[in-house]
Amino acid sequence: MERREKLEFNLRRFIRFLRQLVSNGKAIFGLTIIIFFCILALFPHLFTPNTPLGRDPETNGPVARKFAAPAWLRYVPPSLGGNPDLTENLRIINDPGLPRLDYEGGELRIQTNYPQLISAAVDQEVGFPFAEPFPRYEEKNGSLAVTFERSAGETYGEVRVYILKDFVYPFTGLAAGFMANIEILVSGTTHPYLGEDYL
């Protein structure tokens, strides 16, 4: 009988506590914050596919550097522990499945010391998939073909071709690292010179 009385007493006390808690707006607000972060901690897979020690499914690389701070600390004043110089993952090439030049509506531009001999355009015959796959990128059939045309018997010195991408780096801090994957298929007539093959 004594155990039942204790149970009833504790139940009445808990109900009174809940009534008092519900009547206080600040208490409800604080409890909501606690519940929200408990849900984030217990069920993170419902909100993001990333994990602090896992890999970013978009780049197939690490989510961040070791002990990286959350990006929202950029917006917290430094006096409160914030850091305006924090960076985060940034996608530089938006459409690697179909790398087009700017005059074709793409994001890349070409620069060469022999513009009269060099041309570039999308080649639909050589395309996806990459040897190193990039998750979450749209697969398209096409690669950027750079063509060097010269007449038979003509020789040139060093021919340079640059494929450039201008982008805005929106952070004030230095990047922890850069990660890129470039795949090149070279075809043409080769000529040996000093132990090396040249096109």
C-alpha angles and dihedrals in degrees: 000000000000092000091052091051090051091050092050091047093051091046092052090047092050091049091051089049092052091049091051091046093051091050091057114076095197091053091052090049092050093046090050091054092050092049091047094054092043089056090048091051096045100039108027092146089070091064107033139010090218126096127195091244097030136078133278106248090210098058099018086229135106115303091231143331120287113293091001115178120235114268094237089072086079089074096048115093113254089238088065095047099274126140119209091191097065117125134199139195112302127192109220102177109052099186112027092156090070110023105195130175123246095256088056092053094267135121102245130083131200129224126183141161090230106047092162091060102036127074132167134196140147114282111206092194095067112051151119145016105073118222084232104044122221113210119224094020118123111250112233132170110243146077134199108261116201112197127199112194125186135160119257112274095018116122130194135190122241110335114204126197123183125191106201136189121194114207139166117246102208098191130088095210127077119266115255090219148331126234124193141162120205121179119192128188112194122194132169143084113316129207124196116235126170092341095311130100116233130188 
